[in-house]
Amino acid sequence: MIPSQVYTHVTLMSPHDERTWHAQLPNGKPVIAFRLQHESRLALQAGDVVPASLSVCDFSQAHLEEPCLAHEG
């Protein structure tokens, strides 16, 4: 089965608002990293490396995962 998500980590660069960050993928590509409105907020700072998932259809946005829920691989 073809996966619909890619699991990685992002490095946070600067906050955009309380749930959205400018971030970079491990290869240096800039992305918008976010938490959904109904999800808990994470205590984050610039420079933090955070687990994230990306849709295989859109590598410009990364969903910030809870560190304990991150998928290994």
mmCIF file of the N, C-alpha and C atoms, coordinates in Angstrom:
data_MODEL
# 
_entry.id   MODEL 
# 
loop_
_atom_site.group_PDB 
_atom_site.id 
_atom_site.type_symbol 
_atom_site.label_atom_id 
_atom_site.label_alt_id 
_atom_site.label_comp_id 
_atom_site.label_asym_id 
_atom_site.label_entity_id 
_atom_site.label_seq_id 
_atom_site.pdbx_PDB_ins_code 
_atom_site.Cartn_x 
_atom_site.Cartn_y 
_atom_site.Cartn_z 
_atom_site.occupancy 
_atom_site.B_iso_or_equiv 
_atom_site.pdbx_formal_charge 
_atom_site.auth_seq_id 
_atom_site.auth_comp_id 
_atom_site.auth_asym_id 
_atom_site.auth_atom_id 
_atom_site.pdbx_PDB_model_num 
ATOM 1   N N  . MET A 1 1  ? 0.840  -1.183 0.000  1.00 0.00 ? 1  MET A N  1 
ATOM 2   C CA . MET A 1 1  ? 0.000  0.000  0.000  1.00 0.00 ? 1  MET A CA 1 
ATOM 3   C C  . MET A 1 1  ? 0.882  1.243  0.000  1.00 0.00 ? 1  MET A C  1 
ATOM 4   N N  . ILE A 1 2  ? 0.541  2.213  -0.805 1.00 0.00 ? 2  ILE A N  1 
ATOM 5   C CA . ILE A 1 2  ? 1.302  3.449  -0.901 1.00 0.00 ? 2  ILE A CA 1 
ATOM 6   C C  . ILE A 1 2  ? 0.943  4.347  0.281  1.00 0.00 ? 2  ILE A C  1 
ATOM 7   N N  . PRO A 1 3  ? 1.950  4.841  1.024  1.00 0.00 ? 3  PRO A N  1 
ATOM 8   C CA . PRO A 1 3  ? 1.649  5.702  2.180  1.00 0.00 ? 3  PRO A CA 1 
ATOM 9   C C  . PRO A 1 3  ? 1.116  7.065  1.740  1.00 0.00 ? 3  PRO A C  1 
ATOM 10  N N  . SER A 1 4  ? 0.287  7.660  2.589  1.00 0.00 ? 4  SER A N  1 
ATOM 11  C CA . SER A 1 4  ? -0.234 9.000  2.297  1.00 0.00 ? 4  SER A CA 1 
ATOM 12  C C  . SER A 1 4  ? 0.522  10.075 3.066  1.00 0.00 ? 4  SER A C  1 
ATOM 13  N N  . GLN A 1 5  ? 1.341  9.666  4.037  1.00 0.00 ? 5  GLN A N  1 
ATOM 14  C CA . GLN A 1 5  ? 2.117  10.600 4.851  1.00 0.00 ? 5  GLN A CA 1 
ATOM 15  C C  . GLN A 1 5  ? 3.593  10.198 4.839  1.00 0.00 ? 5  GLN A C  1 
ATOM 16  N N  . VAL A 1 6  ? 4.446  11.202 4.948  1.00 0.00 ? 6  VAL A N  1 
ATOM 17  C CA . VAL A 1 6  ? 5.877  11.003 5.114  1.00 0.00 ? 6  VAL A CA 1 
ATOM 18  C C  . VAL A 1 6  ? 6.216  11.556 6.484  1.00 0.00 ? 6  VAL A C  1 
ATOM 19  N N  . TYR A 1 7  ? 6.900  10.765 7.300  1.00 0.00 ? 7  TYR A N  1 
ATOM 20  C CA . TYR A 1 7  ? 7.259  11.187 8.654  1.00 0.00 ? 7  TYR A CA 1 
ATOM 21  C C  . TYR A 1 7  ? 8.723  11.589 8.692  1.00 0.00 ? 7  TYR A C  1 
ATOM 22  N N  . THR A 1 8  ? 8.983  12.748 9.279  1.00 0.00 ? 8  THR A N  1 
ATOM 23  C CA . THR A 1 8  ? 10.324 13.311 9.333  1.00 0.00 ? 8  THR A CA 1 
ATOM 24  C C  . THR A 1 8  ? 10.418 14.205 10.566 1.00 0.00 ? 8  THR A C  1 
ATOM 25  N N  . HIS A 1 9  ? 11.307 15.139 10.541 1.00 0.00 ? 9  HIS A N  1 
ATOM 26  C CA . HIS A 1 9  ? 11.365 16.161 11.577 1.00 0.00 ? 9  HIS A CA 1 
ATOM 27  C C  . HIS A 1 9  ? 11.685 17.488 10.896 1.00 0.00 ? 9  HIS A C  1 
ATOM 28  N N  . VAL A 1 10 ? 11.326 18.569 11.552 1.00 0.00 ? 10 VAL A N  1 
ATOM 29  C CA . VAL A 1 10 ? 11.604 19.906 11.047 1.00 0.00 ? 10 VAL A CA 1 
ATOM 30  C C  . VAL A 1 10 ? 12.344 20.684 12.123 1.00 0.00 ? 10 VAL A C  1 
ATOM 31  N N  . THR A 1 11 ? 13.117 21.665 11.689 1.00 0.00 ? 11 THR A N  1 
ATOM 32  C CA . THR A 1 11 ? 13.759 22.597 12.599 1.00 0.00 ? 11 THR A CA 1 
ATOM 33  C C  . THR A 1 11 ? 12.980 23.904 12.534 1.00 0.00 ? 11 THR A C  1 
ATOM 34  N N  . LEU A 1 12 ? 12.486 24.347 13.676 1.00 0.00 ? 12 LEU A N  1 
ATOM 35  C CA . LEU A 1 12 ? 11.696 25.575 13.727 1.00 0.00 ? 12 LEU A CA 1 
ATOM 36  C C  . LEU A 1 12 ? 12.603 26.788 13.572 1.00 0.00 ? 12 LEU A C  1 
ATOM 37  N N  . MET A 1 13 ? 12.186 27.718 12.714 1.00 0.00 ? 13 MET A N  1 
ATOM 38  C CA . MET A 1 13 ? 12.988 28.910 12.449 1.00 0.00 ? 13 MET A CA 1 
ATOM 39  C C  . MET A 1 13 ? 12.430 30.133 13.200 1.00 0.00 ? 13 MET A C  1 
ATOM 40  N N  . SER A 1 14 ? 11.158 30.436 12.965 1.00 0.00 ? 14 SER A N  1 
ATOM 41  C CA . SER A 1 14 ? 10.532 31.580 13.633 1.00 0.00 ? 14 SER A CA 1 
ATOM 42  C C  . SER A 1 14 ? 9.024  31.371 13.662 1.00 0.00 ? 14 SER A C  1 
ATOM 43  N N  . PRO A 1 15 ? 8.368  31.896 14.705 1.00 0.00 ? 15 PRO A N  1 
ATOM 44  C CA . PRO A 1 15 ? 6.911  31.725 14.778 1.00 0.00 ? 15 PRO A CA 1 
ATOM 45  C C  . PRO A 1 15 ? 6.208  32.623 13.758 1.00 0.00 ? 15 PRO A C  1 
ATOM 46  N N  . HIS A 1 16 ? 5.128  32.111 13.212 1.00 0.00 ? 16 HIS A N  1 
ATOM 47  C CA . HIS A 1 16 ? 4.264  32.908 12.331 1.00 0.00 ? 16 HIS A CA 1 
ATOM 48  C C  . HIS A 1 16 ? 3.080  33.417 13.152 1.00 0.00 ? 16 HIS A C  1 
ATOM 49  N N  . ASP A 1 17 ? 2.476  32.521 13.934 1.00 0.00 ? 17 ASP A N  1 
ATOM 50  C CA . ASP A 1 17 ? 1.453  32.870 14.921 1.00 0.00 ? 17 ASP A CA 1 
ATOM 51  C C  . ASP A 1 17 ? 1.490  31.790 15.990 1.00 0.00 ? 17 ASP A C  1 
ATOM 52  N N  . GLU A 1 18 ? 0.481  31.725 16.857 1.00 0.00 ? 18 GLU A N  1 
ATOM 53  C CA . GLU A 1 18 ? 0.563  30.797 17.989 1.00 0.00 ? 18 GLU A CA 1 
ATOM 54  C C  . GLU A 1 18 ? 0.529  29.319 17.604 1.00 0.00 ? 18 GLU A C  1 
ATOM 55  N N  . ARG A 1 19 ? 0.101  28.964 16.401 1.00 0.00 ? 19 ARG A N  1 
ATOM 56  C CA . ARG A 1 19 ? 0.041  27.563 15.982 1.00 0.00 ? 19 ARG A CA 1 
ATOM 57  C C  . ARG A 1 19 ? 0.824  27.268 14.705 1.00 0.00 ? 19 ARG A C  1 
ATOM 58  N N  . THR A 1 20 ? 1.525  28.266 14.180 1.00 0.00 ? 20 THR A N  1 
ATOM 59  C CA . THR A 1 20 ? 2.199  28.119 12.891 1.00 0.00 ? 20 THR A CA 1 
ATOM 60  C C  . THR A 1 20 ? 3.632  28.649 12.978 1.00 0.00 ? 20 THR A C  1 
ATOM 61  N N  . TRP A 1 21 ? 4.547  27.900 12.386 1.00 0.00 ? 21 TRP A N  1 
ATOM 62  C CA . TRP A 1 21 ? 5.961  28.258 12.396 1.00 0.00 ? 21 TRP A CA 1 
ATOM 63  C C  . TRP A 1 21 ? 6.543  28.209 10.987 1.00 0.00 ? 21 TRP A C  1 
ATOM 64  N N  . HIS A 1 22 ? 7.535  29.050 10.739 1.00 0.00 ? 22 HIS A N  1 
ATOM 65  C CA . HIS A 1 22 ? 8.405  28.892 9.577  1.00 0.00 ? 22 HIS A CA 1 
ATOM 66  C C  . HIS A 1 22 ? 9.430  27.852 10.010 1.00 0.00 ? 22 HIS A C  1 
ATOM 67  N N  . ALA A 1 23 ? 9.657  26.846 9.181  1.00 0.00 ? 23 ALA A N  1 
ATOM 68  C CA . ALA A 1 23 ? 10.536 25.745 9.557  1.00 0.00 ? 23 ALA A CA 1 
ATOM 69  C C  . ALA A 1 23 ? 11.318 25.266 8.339  1.00 0.00 ? 23 ALA A C  1 
ATOM 70  N N  . GLN A 1 24 ? 12.266 24.350 8.589  1.00 0.00 ? 24 GLN A N  1 
ATOM 71  C CA . GLN A 1 24 ? 13.040 23.750 7.506  1.00 0.00 ? 24 GLN A CA 1 
ATOM 72  C C  . GLN A 1 24 ? 13.033 22.241 7.648  1.00 0.00 ? 24 GLN A C  1 
ATOM 73  N N  . LEU A 1 25 ? 12.949 21.568 6.506  1.00 0.00 ? 25 LEU A N  1 
ATOM 74  C CA . LEU A 1 25 ? 13.115 20.123 6.459  1.00 0.00 ? 25 LEU A CA 1 
ATOM 75  C C  . LEU A 1 25 ? 14.605 19.799 6.599  1.00 0.00 ? 25 LEU A C  1 
ATOM 76  N N  . PRO A 1 26 ? 14.951 18.546 6.860  1.00 0.00 ? 26 PRO A N  1 
ATOM 77  C CA . PRO A 1 26 ? 16.368 18.180 6.982  1.00 0.00 ? 26 PRO A CA 1 
ATOM 78  C C  . PRO A 1 26 ? 17.208 18.542 5.749  1.00 0.00 ? 26 PRO A C  1 
ATOM 79  N N  . ASN A 1 27 ? 16.595 18.595 4.566  1.00 0.00 ? 27 ASN A N  1 
ATOM 80  C CA . ASN A 1 27 ? 17.346 18.957 3.357  1.00 0.00 ? 27 ASN A CA 1 
ATOM 81  C C  . ASN A 1 27 ? 17.436 20.470 3.145  1.00 0.00 ? 27 ASN A C  1 
ATOM 82  N N  . GLY A 1 28 ? 16.905 21.276 4.090  1.00 0.00 ? 28 GLY A N  1 
ATOM 83  C CA . GLY A 1 28 ? 16.977 22.733 3.997  1.00 0.00 ? 28 GLY A CA 1 
ATOM 84  C C  . GLY A 1 28 ? 15.775 23.391 3.349  1.00 0.00 ? 28 GLY A C  1 
ATOM 85  N N  . LYS A 1 29 ? 14.852 22.603 2.800  1.00 0.00 ? 29 LYS A N  1 
ATOM 86  C CA . LYS A 1 29 ? 13.655 23.178 2.155  1.00 0.00 ? 29 LYS A CA 1 
ATOM 87  C C  . LYS A 1 29 ? 12.790 23.861 3.203  1.00 0.00 ? 29 LYS A C  1 
ATOM 88  N N  . PRO A 1 30 ? 12.415 25.130 2.965  1.00 0.00 ? 30 PRO A N  1 
ATOM 89  C CA . PRO A 1 30 ? 11.519 25.816 3.910  1.00 0.00 ? 30 PRO A CA 1 
ATOM 90  C C  . PRO A 1 30 ? 10.086 25.296 3.791  1.00 0.00 ? 30 PRO A C  1 
ATOM 91  N N  . VAL A 1 31 ? 9.422  25.194 4.934  1.00 0.00 ? 31 VAL A N  1 
ATOM 92  C CA . VAL A 1 31 ? 8.023  24.751 4.986  1.00 0.00 ? 31 VAL A CA 1 
ATOM 93  C C  . VAL A 1 31 ? 7.293  25.570 6.043  1.00 0.00 ? 31 VAL A C  1 
ATOM 94  N N  . ILE A 1 32 ? 5.976  25.514 5.982  1.00 0.00 ? 32 ILE A N  1 
ATOM 95  C CA . ILE A 1 32 ? 5.137  26.037 7.049  1.00 0.00 ? 32 ILE A CA 1 
ATOM 96  C C  . ILE A 1 32 ? 4.769  24.852 7.932  1.00 0.00 ? 32 ILE A C  1 
ATOM 97  N N  . ALA A 1 33 ? 5.101  24.942 9.205  1.00 0.00 ? 33 ALA A N  1 
ATOM 98  C CA . ALA A 1 33 ? 4.803  23.877 10.161 1.00 0.00 ? 33 ALA A CA 1 
ATOM 99  C C  . ALA A 1 33 ? 3.649  24.345 11.047 1.00 0.00 ? 33 ALA A C  1 
ATOM 100 N N  . PHE A 1 34 ? 2.720  23.440 11.359 1.00 0.00 ? 34 PHE A N  1 
ATOM 101 C CA . PHE A 1 34 ? 1.505  23.882 12.049 1.00 0.00 ? 34 PHE A CA 1 
ATOM 102 C C  . PHE A 1 34 ? 0.954  22.827 12.987 1.00 0.00 ? 34 PHE A C  1 
ATOM 103 N N  . ARG A 1 35 ? 0.104  23.272 13.905 1.00 0.00 ? 35 ARG A N  1 
ATOM 104 C CA . ARG A 1 35 ? -0.753 22.425 14.739 1.00 0.00 ? 35 ARG A CA 1 
ATOM 105 C C  . ARG A 1 35 ? -2.181 22.844 14.422 1.00 0.00 ? 35 ARG A C  1 
ATOM 106 N N  . LEU A 1 36 ? -3.099 21.892 14.359 1.00 0.00 ? 36 LEU A N  1 
ATOM 107 C CA . LEU A 1 36 ? -4.503 22.186 14.087 1.00 0.00 ? 36 LEU A CA 1 
ATOM 108 C C  . LEU A 1 36 ? -5.161 22.851 15.289 1.00 0.00 ? 36 LEU A C  1 
ATOM 109 N N  . GLN A 1 37 ? -6.247 23.571 15.044 1.00 0.00 ? 37 GLN A N  1 
ATOM 110 C CA . GLN A 1 37 ? -6.941 24.329 16.085 1.00 0.00 ? 37 GLN A CA 1 
ATOM 111 C C  . GLN A 1 37 ? -7.365 23.458 17.261 1.00 0.00 ? 37 GLN A C  1 
ATOM 112 N N  . HIS A 1 38 ? -7.834 22.242 17.013 1.00 0.00 ? 38 HIS A N  1 
ATOM 113 C CA . HIS A 1 38 ? -8.329 21.382 18.092 1.00 0.00 ? 38 HIS A CA 1 
ATOM 114 C C  . HIS A 1 38 ? -7.214 20.622 18.823 1.00 0.00 ? 38 HIS A C  1 
ATOM 115 N N  . GLU A 1 39 ? -5.979 20.721 18.349 1.00 0.00 ? 39 GLU A N  1 
ATOM 116 C CA . GLU A 1 39 ? -4.864 20.011 18.969 1.00 0.00 ? 39 GLU A CA 1 
ATOM 117 C C  . GLU A 1 39 ? -4.228 20.850 20.085 1.00 0.00 ? 39 GLU A C  1 
ATOM 118 N N  . SER A 1 40 ? -3.646 20.160 21.040 1.00 0.00 ? 40 SER A N  1 
ATOM 119 C CA . SER A 1 40 ? -2.973 20.867 22.126 1.00 0.00 ? 40 SER A CA 1 
ATOM 120 C C  . SER A 1 40 ? -1.804 21.671 21.581 1.00 0.00 ? 40 SER A C  1 
ATOM 121 N N  . ARG A 1 41 ? -1.507 22.749 22.271 1.00 0.00 ? 41 ARG A N  1 
ATOM 122 C CA . ARG A 1 41 ? -0.359 23.563 21.882 1.00 0.00 ? 41 ARG A CA 1 
ATOM 123 C C  . ARG A 1 41 ? 0.898  22.938 22.461 1.00 0.00 ? 41 ARG A C  1 
ATOM 124 N N  . LEU A 1 42 ? 1.975  23.070 21.728 1.00 0.00 ? 42 LEU A N  1 
ATOM 125 C CA . LEU A 1 42 ? 3.261  22.567 22.174 1.00 0.00 ? 42 LEU A CA 1 
ATOM 126 C C  . LEU A 1 42 ? 4.124  23.751 22.588 1.00 0.00 ? 42 LEU A C  1 
ATOM 127 N N  . ALA A 1 43 ? 4.893  23.594 23.646 1.00 0.00 ? 43 ALA A N  1 
ATOM 128 C CA . ALA A 1 43 ? 5.828  24.639 24.078 1.00 0.00 ? 43 ALA A CA 1 
ATOM 129 C C  . ALA A 1 43 ? 7.049  24.555 23.165 1.00 0.00 ? 43 ALA A C  1 
ATOM 130 N N  . LEU A 1 44 ? 7.137  25.461 22.200 1.00 0.00 ? 44 LEU A N  1 
ATOM 131 C CA . LEU A 1 44 ? 8.175  25.396 21.179 1.00 0.00 ? 44 LEU A CA 1 
ATOM 132 C C  . LEU A 1 44 ? 8.970  26.694 21.132 1.00 0.00 ? 44 LEU A C  1 
ATOM 133 N N  . GLN A 1 45 ? 10.217 26.572 20.700 1.00 0.00 ? 45 GLN A N  1 
ATOM 134 C CA . GLN A 1 45 ? 11.092 27.724 20.533 1.00 0.00 ? 45 GLN A CA 1 
ATOM 135 C C  . GLN A 1 45 ? 11.850 27.581 19.228 1.00 0.00 ? 45 GLN A C  1 
ATOM 136 N N  . ALA A 1 46 ? 12.302 28.713 18.693 1.00 0.00 ? 46 ALA A N  1 
ATOM 137 C CA . ALA A 1 46 ? 13.130 28.674 17.494 1.00 0.00 ? 46 ALA A CA 1 
ATOM 138 C C  . ALA A 1 46 ? 14.342 27.796 17.761 1.00 0.00 ? 46 ALA A C  1 
ATOM 139 N N  . GLY A 1 47 ? 14.680 26.962 16.787 1.00 0.00 ? 47 GLY A N  1 
ATOM 140 C CA . GLY A 1 47 ? 15.799 26.044 16.917 1.00 0.00 ? 47 GLY A CA 1 
ATOM 141 C C  . GLY A 1 47 ? 15.398 24.644 17.342 1.00 0.00 ? 47 GLY A C  1 
ATOM 142 N N  . ASP A 1 48 ? 14.179 24.489 17.866 1.00 0.00 ? 48 ASP A N  1 
ATOM 143 C CA . ASP A 1 48 ? 13.708 23.156 18.259 1.00 0.00 ? 48 ASP A CA 1 
ATOM 144 C C  . ASP A 1 48 ? 13.572 22.261 17.032 1.00 0.00 ? 48 ASP A C  1 
ATOM 145 N N  . VAL A 1 49 ? 13.905 20.996 17.208 1.00 0.00 ? 49 VAL A N  1 
ATOM 146 C CA . VAL A 1 49 ? 13.702 19.974 16.172 1.00 0.00 ? 49 VAL A CA 1 
ATOM 147 C C  . VAL A 1 49 ? 12.493 19.162 16.617 1.00 0.00 ? 49 VAL A C  1 
ATOM 148 N N  . VAL A 1 50 ? 11.453 19.142 15.762 1.00 0.00 ? 50 VAL A N  1 
ATOM 149 C CA . VAL A 1 50 ? 10.158 18.588 16.138 1.00 0.00 ? 50 VAL A CA 1 
ATOM 150 C C  . VAL A 1 50 ? 9.737  17.532 15.110 1.00 0.00 ? 50 VAL A C  1 
ATOM 151 N N  . PRO A 1 51 ? 9.211  16.389 15.565 1.00 0.00 ? 51 PRO A N  1 
ATOM 152 C CA . PRO A 1 51 ? 8.681  15.411 14.612 1.00 0.00 ? 51 PRO A CA 1 
ATOM 153 C C  . PRO A 1 51 ? 7.510  16.009 13.833 1.00 0.00 ? 51 PRO A C  1 
ATOM 154 N N  . ALA A 1 52 ? 7.426  15.636 12.572 1.00 0.00 ? 52 ALA A N  1 
ATOM 155 C CA . ALA A 1 52 ? 6.387  16.205 11.707 1.00 0.00 ? 52 ALA A CA 1 
ATOM 156 C C  . ALA A 1 52 ? 5.982  15.192 10.648 1.00 0.00 ? 52 ALA A C  1 
ATOM 157 N N  . SER A 1 53 ? 4.797  15.401 10.098 1.00 0.00 ? 53 SER A N  1 
ATOM 158 C CA . SER A 1 53 ? 4.336  14.587 8.977  1.00 0.00 ? 53 SER A CA 1 
ATOM 159 C C  . SER A 1 53 ? 3.965  15.507 7.824  1.00 0.00 ? 53 SER A C  1 
ATOM 160 N N  . LEU A 1 54 ? 4.211  15.028 6.625  1.00 0.00 ? 54 LEU A N  1 
ATOM 161 C CA . LEU A 1 54 ? 3.886  15.767 5.410  1.00 0.00 ? 54 LEU A CA 1 
ATOM 162 C C  . LEU A 1 54 ? 3.011  14.888 4.532  1.00 0.00 ? 54 LEU A C  1 
ATOM 163 N N  . SER A 1 55 ? 2.056  15.492 3.877  1.00 0.00 ? 55 SER A N  1 
ATOM 164 C CA . SER A 1 55 ? 1.262  14.773 2.890  1.00 0.00 ? 55 SER A CA 1 
ATOM 165 C C  . SER A 1 55 ? 2.140  14.506 1.677  1.00 0.00 ? 55 SER A C  1 
ATOM 166 N N  . VAL A 1 56 ? 2.023  13.336 1.084  1.00 0.00 ? 56 VAL A N  1 
ATOM 167 C CA . VAL A 1 56 ? 2.805  13.046 -0.114 1.00 0.00 ? 56 VAL A CA 1 
ATOM 168 C C  . VAL A 1 56 ? 2.389  13.947 -1.275 1.00 0.00 ? 56 VAL A C  1 
ATOM 169 N N  . CYS A 1 57 ? 1.254  14.603 -1.148 1.00 0.00 ? 57 CYS A N  1 
ATOM 170 C CA . CYS A 1 57 ? 0.762  15.502 -2.190 1.00 0.00 ? 57 CYS A CA 1 
ATOM 171 C C  . CYS A 1 57 ? 1.245  16.936 -2.029 1.00 0.00 ? 57 CYS A C  1 
ATOM 172 N N  . ASP A 1 58 ? 1.782  17.300 -0.837 1.00 0.00 ? 58 ASP A N  1 
ATOM 173 C CA . ASP A 1 58 ? 2.151  18.695 -0.580 1.00 0.00 ? 58 ASP A CA 1 
ATOM 174 C C  . ASP A 1 58 ? 3.289  18.751 0.430  1.00 0.00 ? 58 ASP A C  1 
ATOM 175 N N  . PHE A 1 59 ? 4.494  18.959 -0.067 1.00 0.00 ? 59 PHE A N  1 
ATOM 176 C CA . PHE A 1 59 ? 5.662  19.046 0.818  1.00 0.00 ? 59 PHE A CA 1 
ATOM 177 C C  . PHE A 1 59 ? 5.932  20.479 1.274  1.00 0.00 ? 59 PHE A C  1 
ATOM 178 N N  . SER A 1 60 ? 4.989  21.391 1.132  1.00 0.00 ? 60 SER A N  1 
ATOM 179 C CA . SER A 1 60 ? 5.194  22.769 1.582  1.00 0.00 ? 60 SER A CA 1 
ATOM 180 C C  . SER A 1 60 ? 4.652  22.999 2.987  1.00 0.00 ? 60 SER A C  1 
ATOM 181 N N  . GLN A 1 61 ? 3.900  22.031 3.514  1.00 0.00 ? 61 GLN A N  1 
ATOM 182 C CA . GLN A 1 61 ? 3.311  22.143 4.845  1.00 0.00 ? 61 GLN A CA 1 
ATOM 183 C C  . GLN A 1 61 ? 3.649  20.903 5.661  1.00 0.00 ? 61 GLN A C  1 
ATOM 184 N N  . ALA A 1 62 ? 4.002  21.131 6.924  1.00 0.00 ? 62 ALA A N  1 
ATOM 185 C CA . ALA A 1 62 ? 4.351  20.024 7.813  1.00 0.00 ? 62 ALA A CA 1 
ATOM 186 C C  . ALA A 1 62 ? 3.486  20.104 9.062  1.00 0.00 ? 62 ALA A C  1 
ATOM 187 N N  . HIS A 1 63 ? 2.800  19.014 9.367  1.00 0.00 ? 63 HIS A N  1 
ATOM 188 C CA . HIS A 1 63 ? 2.000  18.949 10.590 1.00 0.00 ? 63 HIS A CA 1 
ATOM 189 C C  . HIS A 1 63 ? 2.915  18.574 11.741 1.00 0.00 ? 63 HIS A C  1 
ATOM 190 N N  . LEU A 1 64 ? 2.977  19.403 12.779 1.00 0.00 ? 64 LEU A N  1 
ATOM 191 C CA . LEU A 1 64 ? 3.818  19.125 13.940 1.00 0.00 ? 64 LEU A CA 1 
ATOM 192 C C  . LEU A 1 64 ? 3.164  18.047 14.787 1.00 0.00 ? 64 LEU A C  1 
ATOM 193 N N  . GLU A 1 65 ? 3.886  16.978 15.016 1.00 0.00 ? 65 GLU A N  1 
ATOM 194 C CA . GLU A 1 65 ? 3.395  15.837 15.782 1.00 0.00 ? 65 GLU A CA 1 
ATOM 195 C C  . GLU A 1 65 ? 3.756  16.002 17.259 1.00 0.00 ? 65 GLU A C  1 
ATOM 196 N N  . GLU A 1 66 ? 2.979  15.362 18.120 1.00 0.00 ? 66 GLU A N  1 
ATOM 197 C CA . GLU A 1 66 ? 3.359  15.263 19.529 1.00 0.00 ? 66 GLU A CA 1 
ATOM 198 C C  . GLU A 1 66 ? 4.630  14.419 19.568 1.00 0.00 ? 66 GLU A C  1 
ATOM 199 N N  . PRO A 1 67 ? 5.643  14.823 20.321 1.00 0.00 ? 67 PRO A N  1 
ATOM 200 C CA . PRO A 1 67 ? 6.883  14.030 20.346 1.00 0.00 ? 67 PRO A CA 1 
ATOM 201 C C  . PRO A 1 67 ? 6.661  12.569 20.717 1.00 0.00 ? 67 PRO A C  1 
ATOM 202 N N  . CYS A 1 68 ? 5.762  12.248 21.629 1.00 0.00 ? 68 CYS A N  1 
ATOM 203 C CA . CYS A 1 68 ? 5.553  10.853 22.027 1.00 0.00 ? 68 CYS A CA 1 
ATOM 204 C C  . CYS A 1 68 ? 4.752  10.072 20.991 1.00 0.00 ? 68 CYS A C  1 
ATOM 205 N N  . LEU A 1 69 ? 4.112  10.753 20.024 1.00 0.00 ? 69 LEU A N  1 
ATOM 206 C CA . LEU A 1 69 ? 3.316  10.083 18.996 1.00 0.00 ? 69 LEU A CA 1 
ATOM 207 C C  . LEU A 1 69 ? 4.048  9.978  17.669 1.00 0.00 ? 69 LEU A C  1 
ATOM 208 N N  . ALA A 1 70 ? 5.276  10.469 17.625 1.00 0.00 ? 70 ALA A N  1 
ATOM 209 C CA . ALA A 1 70 ? 6.022  10.485 16.363 1.00 0.00 ? 70 ALA A CA 1 
ATOM 210 C C  . ALA A 1 70 ? 6.255  9.059  15.876 1.00 0.00 ? 70 ALA A C  1 
ATOM 211 N N  . HIS A 1 71 ? 6.218  8.896  14.579 1.00 0.00 ? 71 HIS A N  1 
ATOM 212 C CA . HIS A 1 71 ? 6.442  7.594  13.961 1.00 0.00 ? 71 HIS A CA 1 
ATOM 213 C C  . HIS A 1 71 ? 7.923  7.441  13.656 1.00 0.00 ? 71 HIS A C  1 
ATOM 214 N N  . GLU A 1 72 ? 8.455  6.327  14.007 1.00 0.00 ? 72 GLU A N  1 
ATOM 215 C CA . GLU A 1 72 ? 9.854  6.044  13.701 1.00 0.00 ? 72 GLU A CA 1 
ATOM 216 C C  . GLU A 1 72 ? 9.952  5.492  12.284 1.00 0.00 ? 72 GLU A C  1 
ATOM 217 N N  . GLY A 1 73 ? 11.049 5.756  11.647 1.00 0.00 ? 73 GLY A N  1 
ATOM 218 C CA . GLY A 1 73 ? 11.221 5.153  10.356 1.00 0.00 ? 73 GLY A CA 1 
ATOM 219 C C  . GLY A 1 73 ? 11.988 5.932  9.446  1.00 0.00 ? 73 GLY A C  1 
# 
